Amino acid sequence: MQARDLQPGSVVILEAEEWKILPPLDLENVYLESPAGMRKFLSFADFVRLQHRSTQHVEDLTQIPDVRFQDAAKRLDWIRPLIQGECTAERVKARAKEVGASMSTLYRLKKLYESSHQLSALLRGTKKVQPKRLQQEVEDLIDDQIRQRYLKETRIHISDLHREIAAVCAKRGLKAPSTWAITDRVNAIPEGLLIRKRYGAKAASRFRAVAGKSPHGTFPLQMVAIDHTELDIIVLDDSREHAVGRPWITLAIDIFSRMIVGYYIAFEKPGALAVGMCISRCILPKDSYLARLNLQVEWPVQGIMKAIQTDNAKEFRSKSLGRALEFYGIEHNFRPINTPHYSGHVERLMRTMLEKLHTLPGTTFSNPADRGDYKSEKRACMTLFDLEKWLAVTLLQEYNNSSIHSELLSTPLVRYREGIVGTPDRTGCGHAPLPQDPDRLRLDFMPAFQRTVQPTGVAFNRIRYFSDVLRPWISAKRPGSEKVITHTFRYDPRDISRIYFFDSAFGRAQTTDGKAPVSEVNPYREIPFANTSRPAVSLWEVRREYQRAKQNGKSIHSEAELFEAIAEKEKILNQAQRATRKARKQSTGEVVRIEKPLEAIAQDIFSSPVIRFRTED
């Protein structure tokens, strides 16, 4: 079983001090001892917050040139077998021969990567990886020699390829390229193609999806399956006066333990945005999320998973998501086409979750035939927050912590704990690596957009944002160019009252007296609404107002008009909060209200002998 970093005996850095992790291994806390003998224990949320934060990762992922990113990914592929398995001298020697690098290079790369478990550790300096300009005749010669000599099962070394190319160049009176120039071109070859040409089709088969039985993990977070579904229930806006529609859920489940490790609920149809938000929630401690829902439910899952498994939908193939996954060392496995059993774990769970939703007021059931004359919108009584809280109780308390899986013969939580901590008969794998900078991880999985900075700030969804941080960048041009610099911004769709500006001057900032550089780790700067009196809104609320205006044959032309529409909704909410039960009376004279706390509603459903979580595989 794969060993992890957070095991008893491992040394970690907290607030610039070294601490050793002590036994026993625990899902909720980390036990630590300093070199001076001081001992303490921290929750995982505090442990992540106090970890030493590396300043290596100082570029936005969208700004790293493809050639540099591909080069770092290639170097990670070189050392991946040494990270995931035993790192003996024999294995390092064999791998060095296989990839055409020295043993010392592989040892160095492994040490660099394990210092942060981020691809940034393997990024070369910009100057080193910029492709040099070669004569076209030399470029053509390199391509020919790679195809005719390097991509063959004789598997010649890059140094031999360089000597052969240099000899041909000498005969033709051309300047020979450097070994590094040739290595750049070799590194650009897709690994699947390279393996197939040099090692044969059998060795390359690991790059193809192979149909078969639904895969099972051998340790927690080895493989996390992710999928979406539209929820069979109508929810109301915050005033509880107007039906909004059916939200979507993106759900992630650990294959080894069947533990739900994360989810994301929103009204927008699933895309890279929802997948990224779900993955960041999977990785980070859940304390703050559960506190926002005012729930005390055990959900001790955190850490960077080894791989995710998804279908082949467009939202899973976005470049931004792929970069973020690769940057944090997360493999992305696509399920084979026309093999639904590969996603059986998560789809069975979703199917049972939808059946439970069919018992709630406002359900739409599975289809119109099942719904019959039931008036879903009139019966609806839950807001999105209510539904999210109900789902948390259902998925975490009922399924994760209480449902006995027929194959595992334990609850997902017990199975997960056994995989991490171990049993008398089985050694635990320890905790998965935690991100060094949780705030940066959240940002890396958030959606991004590009803008120039204008005198009035930056516009996003027709809303203006401004801060003094932007002043030096107003209409700024690239050195030696008339082109205005385009900057990267990121945002949290749940609250777009602020966006996050990537400051490319990070690391060169000065204190107010100009004497010393500012010591900072995060190069992102928070940029609020230009008009700070505006209320916080979600991206969905803004898009809904634009859509509603369009449906009514109108247009919203300005930020002021947008917030006037939103303020009108706020006015309705305030009136609804002061209204009596009669304000909610339907044409049938029936009053629909939540008469019990959500936990009580969930408990009533849990006690039903009719609907149980399906756990058969």
C-alpha positions as MATLAB code, in Angstrom:
seq = 'MQARDLQPGSVVILEAEEWKILPPLDLENVYLESPAGMRKFLSFADFVRLQHRSTQHVEDLTQIPDVRFQDAAKRLDWIRPLIQGECTAERVKARAKEVGASMSTLYRLKKLYESSHQLSALLRGTKKVQPKRLQQEVEDLIDDQIRQRYLKETRIHISDLHREIAAVCAKRGLKAPSTWAITDRVNAIPEGLLIRKRYGAKAASRFRAVAGKSPHGTFPLQMVAIDHTELDIIVLDDSREHAVGRPWITLAIDIFSRMIVGYYIAFEKPGALAVGMCISRCILPKDSYLARLNLQVEWPVQGIMKAIQTDNAKEFRSKSLGRALEFYGIEHNFRPINTPHYSGHVERLMRTMLEKLHTLPGTTFSNPADRGDYKSEKRACMTLFDLEKWLAVTLLQEYNNSSIHSELLSTPLVRYREGIVGTPDRTGCGHAPLPQDPDRLRLDFMPAFQRTVQPTGVAFNRIRYFSDVLRPWISAKRPGSEKVITHTFRYDPRDISRIYFFDSAFGRAQTTDGKAPVSEVNPYREIPFANTSRPAVSLWEVRREYQRAKQNGKSIHSEAELFEAIAEKEKILNQAQRATRKARKQSTGEVVRIEKPLEAIAQDIFSSPVIRFRTED';
ca = [
       0.000    0.000    0.000;
       1.224    3.451   -0.872;
       2.774    5.421    1.977;
       1.768    9.046    2.456;
       3.507   12.109    3.892;
       1.387   12.556    7.016;
       2.448    9.444    8.890;
       3.833    9.108   12.415;
       7.505   10.071   12.216;
       7.050   12.502    9.298;
       8.460   16.001    9.783;
       6.331   19.019    8.810;
       6.957   22.759    8.946;
       4.442   24.906   10.823;
       5.039   28.645   11.081;
       8.741   28.197   10.185;
       9.325   25.489   12.823;
       9.863   21.767   12.327;
       7.443   19.412   14.074;
       7.331   15.622   14.084;
       4.002   13.805   13.692;
       3.348   11.444   16.606;
       1.178    8.333   16.819;
      -1.637    7.478   17.006;
      -2.863    8.389   13.536;
      -6.214   10.157   13.729;
      -8.790   11.317   11.182;
      -9.712   14.495   13.025;
      -6.444   15.729   14.571;
      -2.683   15.759   14.070;
      -0.422   15.084   17.075;
       2.891   16.946   16.969;
       6.193   17.252   18.847;
       8.818   19.985   18.450;
      12.600   19.349   18.643;
      12.454   20.887   22.135;
       9.970   18.228   23.256;
       6.867   20.437   23.249;
       3.736   18.530   22.251;
       0.367   19.662   20.919;
      -2.448   18.503   18.721;
      -4.241   20.428   15.996;
      -7.400   19.881   14.019;
      -6.746   19.368   10.323;
      -8.264   22.774    9.587;
      -5.735   24.461   11.904;
      -2.940   22.232   10.620;
      -3.569   23.343    7.035;
      -3.868   26.981    8.096;
      -0.542   26.967    9.964;
       1.473   25.018    7.404;
       4.522   26.643    5.866;
       3.412   28.194    2.590;
       5.807   27.904   -0.301;
       6.440   30.955   -2.485;
       7.385   28.764   -5.471;
       3.933   28.982   -7.031;
       3.929   32.641   -8.048;
       2.367   32.393  -11.510;
      -1.279   32.035  -12.392;
      -1.831   28.690  -14.092;
      -3.324   30.401  -17.151;
      -0.117   32.428  -17.620;
       2.359   29.543  -17.705;
       3.332   28.974  -21.372;
       2.374   25.573  -22.738;
       5.990   24.645  -23.433;
       6.979   25.196  -19.785;
       3.908   23.436  -18.416;
       4.386   20.421  -20.704;
       8.053   20.239  -19.765;
       7.209   20.164  -16.032;
       4.498   17.555  -16.634;
       7.021   15.445  -18.535;
       9.472   15.616  -15.643;
       6.713   14.565  -13.256;
       6.021   11.546  -15.467;
       9.710   10.629  -15.173;
       9.535   10.385  -11.388;
       5.905    9.279  -10.932;
       6.781    5.549  -10.520;
       9.397    6.500   -7.903;
       6.872    8.588   -5.950;
       4.088    6.029   -6.039;
       6.239    2.968   -5.311;
       9.559    2.007   -3.789;
      12.494    4.252   -4.645;
      15.392    1.805   -4.626;
      18.664    2.435   -6.436;
      17.798   -0.337   -8.895;
      14.433    1.222   -9.746;
      15.963    4.692  -10.114;
      18.674    3.301  -12.387;
      16.133    1.478  -14.542;
      13.864    4.532  -14.752;
      16.809    6.800  -15.614;
      17.720    4.533  -18.516;
      14.074    4.390  -19.592;
      13.560    8.173  -19.781;
      17.047    9.151  -20.848;
      18.062   11.068  -17.715;
      20.703   10.596  -15.044;
      19.987    9.014  -11.663;
      21.022   12.217   -9.909;
      18.476   14.161  -11.989;
      15.664   11.821  -10.936;
      16.685   11.995   -7.271;
      16.788   15.796   -7.504;
      13.400   16.039   -9.222;
      11.823   13.674   -6.689;
      13.144   15.761   -3.801;
      11.908   18.974   -5.424;
       8.431   17.599   -6.061;
       7.986   16.077   -2.615;
       8.802   19.438   -1.017;
       5.398   20.740   -2.098;
       3.575   18.082   -4.170;
       2.974   20.800   -6.756;
       4.038   20.916  -10.374;
       5.537   24.361   -9.771;
       8.507   22.662   -8.111;
       9.416   21.161  -11.502;
       8.929   24.271  -13.627;
      12.175   25.398  -15.184;
      13.111   29.044  -15.438;
      11.585   30.858  -18.371;
      14.876   31.267  -20.212;
      15.699   27.593  -20.072;
      12.590   26.344  -21.776;
      11.982   28.999  -24.389;
      12.437   27.310  -27.758;
      15.469   28.660  -29.591;
      15.078   29.747  -33.143;
      16.659   27.224  -35.481;
      16.976   27.256  -39.227;
      13.993   25.578  -40.849;
      16.319   23.053  -42.468;
      17.638   22.115  -39.023;
      14.100   21.863  -37.627;
      13.128   19.530  -40.470;
      16.255   17.456  -39.890;
      15.468   17.077  -36.172;
      11.885   16.000  -36.965;
      13.086   13.435  -39.489;
      15.705   11.988  -37.145;
      13.249   11.768  -34.253;
      10.788    9.828  -36.428;
      13.400    7.613  -38.111;
      15.801    6.992  -35.221;
      14.352    7.980  -31.819;
      10.786    6.682  -32.190;
      11.958    3.140  -32.771;
      12.138    0.081  -30.516;
      15.950    0.255  -30.626;
      15.401    3.090  -28.114;
      18.537    5.140  -28.699;
      19.482    7.718  -26.067;
      18.948   11.447  -26.688;
      22.717   11.964  -26.554;
      23.122    9.445  -29.409;
      20.370   11.207  -31.358;
      22.184   14.511  -30.849;
      25.476   13.086  -32.149;
      23.774   11.743  -35.273;
      22.015   15.042  -35.952;
      25.250   16.973  -35.370;
      27.057   14.723  -37.862;
      24.424   15.325  -40.548;
      24.554   19.075  -39.863;
      28.326   19.061  -40.287;
      28.002   17.348  -43.669;
      25.435   19.913  -44.815;
      27.324   22.911  -43.462;
      24.623   23.713  -40.893;
      25.023   24.857  -37.304;
      24.269   21.870  -35.062;
      21.490   22.315  -32.465;
      22.253   21.864  -28.783;
      21.284   18.752  -26.845;
      18.775   20.883  -24.984;
      17.088   22.009  -28.224;
      16.624   18.376  -29.241;
      15.383   17.451  -25.758;
      12.747   20.195  -26.033;
      11.402   18.639  -29.221;
      11.410   15.142  -27.761;
       9.595   16.351  -24.640;
       6.816   17.741  -26.843;
       5.957   14.240  -28.103;
       2.767   12.875  -26.464;
       3.824   10.207  -23.999;
       1.324    7.666  -25.335;
       2.847    7.941  -28.827;
       6.386    7.857  -27.490;
       5.763    4.716  -25.408;
       3.974    2.945  -28.266;
       6.788    3.613  -30.749;
       9.663    2.808  -28.384;
       8.164    0.094  -26.162;
       5.293   -1.370  -28.180;
       1.498   -1.410  -28.100;
       1.266   -3.481  -24.921;
       3.231   -0.944  -22.884;
       1.137    1.874  -24.367;
      -2.139    0.215  -23.403;
      -2.135    2.068  -20.076;
      -2.930    5.235  -22.058;
      -6.180    3.734  -23.343;
      -9.391    3.156  -21.435;
      -9.965   -0.568  -21.032;
     -13.513   -1.845  -20.559;
     -14.213   -4.252  -17.758;
     -15.512   -4.375  -14.226;
     -16.019   -1.184  -12.290;
     -12.615   -0.399  -10.742;
     -11.992   -0.740   -7.003;
      -9.371    1.274   -5.137;
      -6.793   -0.237   -2.814;
      -6.487    2.765   -0.464;
      -8.456    5.947    0.338;
      -8.347    8.759   -2.220;
      -6.557    6.576   -4.750;
      -9.468    7.192   -7.112;
     -12.376    9.619   -6.720;
     -15.349    9.274   -9.085;
     -17.165   12.499  -10.025;
     -20.519   12.938  -11.751;
     -23.477   15.351  -11.964;
     -27.241   15.138  -11.847;
     -30.148   17.574  -11.829;
     -32.055   17.328   -8.558;
     -35.724   16.321   -8.720;
     -37.019   19.210   -6.618;
     -38.132   22.824   -7.104;
     -36.553   25.332   -4.722;
     -37.642   28.845   -3.806;
     -35.748   32.114   -3.686;
     -34.807   33.544   -0.288;
     -38.178   35.288    0.049;
     -39.863   31.854   -0.192;
     -42.380   33.553   -2.491;
     -41.100   32.558   -5.923;
     -40.037   29.220   -7.378;
     -36.569   29.387   -8.895;
     -36.075   25.983  -10.473;
     -34.158   22.736  -10.079;
     -30.513   22.925   -8.970;
     -27.699   20.596  -10.011;
     -25.314   18.644   -7.805;
     -21.753   17.615   -8.653;
     -20.883   14.668   -6.408;
     -17.507   13.031   -5.666;
     -17.135    9.582   -4.074;
     -13.995    7.717   -2.969;
     -13.933    4.370   -4.802;
     -12.076    2.524   -2.024;
     -14.441    3.362    0.845;
     -17.533    4.650   -1.059;
     -17.156    7.752    1.121;
     -18.625   11.000   -0.199;
     -15.597   13.302   -0.209;
     -17.161   16.438   -1.699;
     -20.044   17.974   -3.606;
     -21.134   21.288   -5.095;
     -24.725   22.519   -5.582;
     -25.696   25.329   -7.952;
     -28.375   26.347  -10.444;
     -25.999   26.557  -13.407;
     -25.678   23.490  -15.590;
     -22.478   21.596  -14.739;
     -19.275   22.840  -16.288;
     -15.605   23.189  -15.438;
     -16.659   25.743  -12.788;
     -18.742   23.191  -10.838;
     -16.108   20.469  -11.194;
     -13.356   22.762   -9.914;
     -15.418   23.936   -6.941;
     -16.269   20.318   -6.076;
     -12.621   19.194   -6.253;
     -11.375   22.016   -4.013;
     -14.029   21.091   -1.445;
     -12.898   17.443   -1.651;
      -9.312   18.385   -0.848;
      -9.779   20.937    1.937;
     -10.975   20.335    5.528;
     -14.744   20.612    5.864;
     -14.954   22.526    9.175;
     -15.826   25.943    7.736;
     -18.396   24.507    5.318;
     -20.212   22.574    8.056;
     -20.082   25.639   10.307;
     -21.767   27.702    7.570;
     -24.571   25.139    7.520;
     -24.641   25.099   11.347;
     -24.240   21.323   11.361;
     -22.242   19.042   13.631;
     -21.653   16.068   11.367;
     -18.499   13.964   11.214;
     -16.809   14.417    7.808;
     -13.066   13.880    8.380;
     -11.976   13.739    4.737;
      -9.227   15.941    3.327;
      -6.138   15.653    1.182;
      -5.077   15.637   -2.465;
      -6.429   12.556   -4.192;
      -4.215   10.494   -6.475;
      -6.687   10.467   -9.365;
     -10.210   11.379  -10.404;
     -12.475    9.375  -12.688;
     -15.075   11.091  -14.869;
     -17.059   10.503  -18.022;
     -16.084   12.113  -21.325;
     -18.368   15.143  -21.098;
     -17.109   18.505  -22.364;
     -16.948   20.088  -18.896;
     -14.354   17.523  -17.806;
     -12.056   18.309  -20.732;
     -11.482   22.034  -20.233;
      -7.894   23.219  -20.404;
      -8.133   25.207  -17.153;
      -9.366   22.171  -15.199;
      -6.725   19.944  -16.782;
      -3.964   22.334  -15.796;
      -5.145   22.625  -12.209;
      -5.355   18.836  -11.872;
      -1.930   18.311  -13.387;
      -0.454   21.094  -11.285;
      -1.495   19.350   -8.061;
      -0.410   15.940   -9.315;
      -3.944   14.570   -9.769;
      -4.338   12.079  -12.601;
      -7.488   12.364  -14.712;
      -8.938    9.059  -15.899;
     -11.821    9.099  -18.350;
     -14.324    6.268  -18.219;
     -14.467    4.130  -21.361;
     -17.319    5.119  -23.673;
     -20.421    2.905  -23.490;
     -19.361    1.324  -20.177;
     -21.896    2.674  -17.646;
     -20.802    0.122  -15.024;
     -17.581    2.146  -14.596;
     -19.583    4.895  -12.900;
     -21.841    2.505  -11.008;
     -20.707    3.602   -7.534;
     -21.661    7.238   -7.910;
     -24.708    6.671  -10.150;
     -26.311    4.224   -7.690;
     -25.811    6.722   -4.895;
     -27.333    9.512   -6.966;
     -30.318    7.361   -7.901;
     -31.109    6.605   -4.265;
     -30.566   10.254   -3.297;
     -33.144   11.285   -5.924;
     -35.613    8.730   -4.562;
     -35.272   10.339   -1.143;
     -35.925   13.757   -2.701;
     -39.207   12.381   -4.056;
     -40.544   12.334   -0.485;
     -39.999   16.107   -0.005;
     -42.467   18.931   -0.729;
     -41.792   20.392   -4.156;
     -40.398   17.228   -5.747;
     -40.743   16.878   -9.505;
     -40.404   13.074   -9.319;
     -38.512   11.268  -12.074;
     -40.887   12.018  -14.940;
     -44.295   13.594  -15.721;
     -46.065   10.235  -15.461;
     -44.861    9.775  -11.850;
     -45.684   13.391  -11.039;
     -49.280   13.189  -12.281;
     -51.336   16.122  -10.982;
     -48.844   16.991   -8.230;
     -48.104   20.749   -8.322;
     -44.377   20.886   -7.651;
     -44.036   24.684   -7.640;
     -47.013   25.209   -5.323;
     -45.735   22.581   -2.905;
     -42.146   23.856   -2.886;
     -40.989   25.172    0.492;
     -37.178   24.903    0.507;
     -34.608   27.521   -0.461;
     -31.264   26.473   -1.913;
     -29.694   26.810    1.553;
     -32.405   24.604    3.078;
     -31.846   21.970    0.415;
     -28.070   22.085    0.797;
     -28.447   21.555    4.537;
     -30.908   18.697    4.040;
     -28.527   17.043    1.558;
     -25.623   17.427    3.993;
     -27.575   15.592    6.683;
     -28.703   12.954    4.191;
     -25.393   12.319    2.444;
     -23.065   12.659    5.418;
     -24.994   11.537    8.483;
     -27.218    8.911    6.887;
     -25.013    7.568    4.099;
     -21.371    8.217    5.041;
     -21.662    7.557    8.747;
     -24.571    5.146    9.150;
     -25.283    3.099    6.014;
     -23.773   -0.424    6.037;
     -22.411   -1.236    2.595;
     -23.365   -4.770    1.528;
     -19.985   -5.503   -0.051;
     -17.734   -3.644    2.405;
     -19.740   -4.861    5.439;
     -19.123   -1.514    7.108;
     -20.096    2.116    6.765;
     -18.069    4.250    4.334;
     -16.644    6.201    7.289;
     -15.398    3.049    9.034;
     -13.907    1.755    5.790;
     -12.189    5.096    5.159;
     -10.783    5.186    8.699;
      -9.451    1.633    8.368;
      -7.734    2.551    5.110;
      -6.019    5.588    6.632;
      -5.255    4.376   10.174;
      -5.065    0.642    9.531;
      -6.416   -2.449   11.282;
      -4.716   -5.285   13.194;
      -4.424   -7.137    9.872;
      -3.744   -4.270    7.504;
      -1.333   -1.330    7.570;
      -2.940    2.043    6.977;
      -1.712    4.247    4.140;
      -1.640    7.436    6.213;
      -3.152   10.755    5.211;
      -3.042   12.077    1.674;
      -0.836   15.166    1.148;
      -2.472   18.431    2.177;
      -2.106   21.614    0.115;
       0.535   23.981    1.426;
      -1.641   26.977    0.675;
      -5.409   26.279    0.884;
      -6.319   29.784   -0.284;
      -4.182   29.398   -3.395;
      -5.695   25.971   -4.103;
      -9.203   27.456   -3.962;
      -8.137   30.139   -6.423;
      -6.449   27.674   -8.781;
      -9.716   25.742   -9.141;
     -11.848   28.888   -9.490;
     -12.839   30.109  -12.969;
     -10.710   32.846  -14.507;
     -11.121   35.633  -17.052;
      -8.757   38.090  -18.765;
      -9.095   41.882  -18.774;
      -7.066   45.038  -19.304;
      -7.211   47.627  -16.521;
      -8.990   50.836  -17.517;
      -9.195   54.160  -15.650;
     -12.596   53.060  -14.280;
     -11.236   49.674  -13.198;
     -12.314   46.292  -14.521;
     -15.716   45.188  -15.829;
     -17.138   41.708  -15.237;
     -20.782   40.870  -16.044;
     -21.246   44.624  -16.617;
     -20.247   45.338  -13.016;
     -17.275   47.577  -12.268;
     -14.523   46.625   -9.817;
     -11.791   48.907   -8.528;
      -9.019   49.137   -5.932;
      -5.905   51.250   -5.539;
      -3.918   48.087   -6.267;
      -4.988   48.465   -9.910;
      -3.755   52.055  -10.349;
      -0.198   51.178  -11.528;
      -1.708   48.910  -14.188;
      -4.174   51.359  -15.770;
      -3.606   51.144  -19.536;
      -0.113   49.789  -18.802;
       1.745   48.507  -21.862;
       4.261   45.773  -22.304;
       7.903   46.965  -22.391;
       8.843   47.848  -25.948;
       5.284   47.334  -27.194;
       2.152   49.365  -27.785;
      -0.037   46.482  -26.650;
      -1.861   47.000  -23.336;
      -1.165   44.262  -20.773;
      -3.960   41.746  -20.232;
      -4.304   40.544  -16.640;
      -5.802   37.412  -15.071;
      -8.693   37.615  -12.605;
     -10.449   34.814  -10.739;
     -13.809   34.727   -8.978;
     -15.972   32.659   -6.665;
     -19.365   32.245   -8.381;
     -21.127   32.080   -5.001;
     -20.120   35.674   -4.204;
     -18.946   38.016   -6.951;
     -18.863   41.122   -4.734;
     -15.102   40.731   -5.076;
     -12.754   39.300   -7.683;
      -9.105   38.281   -7.336;
      -6.459   40.054   -9.381;
      -3.206   38.257  -10.148;
      -0.516   40.875   -9.486;
       2.354   40.122  -11.857;
       4.532   42.501   -9.811;
       4.340   40.043   -6.898;
       7.709   39.738   -5.198;
       8.851   43.162   -6.404;
       6.535   45.167   -4.168;
       8.064   47.701   -1.783;
       7.018   48.914    1.612;
       5.710   52.443    1.949;
       9.192   53.717    2.851;
      10.685   51.952   -0.180;
      13.426   50.267    1.838;
      12.419   46.619    1.980;
      10.315   44.228   -0.043;
       6.955   43.234    1.343;
       6.967   39.640    2.600;
       3.908   38.051    1.013;
       2.957   34.616   -0.177;
      -0.247   35.110   -2.160;
       0.157   37.149   -5.377;
      -3.613   37.631   -5.698;
      -5.191   40.912   -4.644;
      -8.831   41.213   -3.651;
     -10.711   43.747   -5.791;
     -14.190   44.812   -4.525;
     -17.086   46.408   -6.365;
     -16.161   49.931   -7.452;
     -19.336   50.973   -5.634;
     -18.789   49.286   -2.283;
     -22.356   50.029   -1.172;
     -23.611   47.337   -3.534;
     -24.848   44.157   -1.811;
     -23.056   40.842   -2.250;
     -24.578   38.739   -5.031;
     -23.899   35.409   -6.678;
     -23.103   34.953  -10.341;
     -26.331   33.011  -10.706;
     -28.402   35.917   -9.296;
     -26.848   38.330  -11.784;
     -27.415   36.033  -14.743;
     -30.976   35.369  -13.592;
     -31.775   39.095  -13.629;
     -30.358   39.459  -17.146;
     -32.359   36.444  -18.286;
     -35.571   37.642  -16.603;
     -35.261   41.052  -18.247;
     -34.770   39.405  -21.636;
     -37.826   37.189  -21.131;
     -39.883   40.310  -20.339;
     -38.711   41.985  -23.542;
     -36.435   44.380  -21.699;
     -32.694   44.908  -21.425;
     -30.406   45.810  -18.537;
     -27.942   48.325  -19.929;
     -26.111   49.446  -16.810;
     -24.844   48.321  -13.450;
     -27.342   50.670  -11.769;
     -30.279   48.992  -13.535;
     -28.989   45.567  -12.546;
     -28.789   46.410   -8.848;
     -32.158   48.161   -8.944;
     -33.650   44.844  -10.083;
     -31.786   43.009   -7.346;
     -32.892   45.588   -4.760;
     -36.498   44.985   -5.796;
     -35.997   41.297   -5.010;
     -34.524   42.264   -1.632;
     -37.597   44.403   -0.951;
     -39.822   41.406   -1.645;
     -37.702   39.321    0.729;
     -38.085   41.864    3.544;
     -41.838   42.015    3.037;
     -42.072   38.228    3.061;
     -40.180   38.010    6.339;
     -42.767   40.309    7.958;
     -45.731   38.573    6.379;
     -48.025   36.153    8.200;
     -48.841   32.632    7.160;
     -51.629   34.015    4.985;
     -49.024   35.480    2.611;
     -48.110   31.911    1.725;
     -51.678   30.652    1.315;
     -52.293   28.872   -1.995;
     -55.406   29.031   -4.159;
     -56.556   25.763   -2.532;
     -56.455   27.394    0.881;
     -53.527   25.189    1.883;
     -50.592   26.645    3.766;
     -47.233   25.056    2.988;
     -44.505   25.525    5.572;
     -41.586   23.623    6.985;
     -43.042   22.643   10.345;
     -39.944   20.802   11.554;
     -36.213   21.468   11.560;
     -34.471   20.045    8.507;
     -32.674   17.454   10.635;
     -36.082   16.202   11.842;
     -37.403   15.970    8.287;
     -34.303   14.024    7.279;
     -34.662   11.754   10.301;
     -38.277   10.974    9.369;
     -37.116    9.958    5.928;
     -34.179    7.946    7.270;
     -36.485    5.904    9.495;
     -38.652    4.883    6.544;
     -38.362    1.135    5.856;
     -39.182    1.683    2.178;
     -36.202    3.686    0.885;
     -32.702    2.611    1.824;
     -29.369    3.528    0.302;
     -28.452    1.002   -2.344;
     -24.987   -0.313   -1.699;
     -24.827   -3.347   -3.977;
     -22.077   -3.378   -6.580;
];
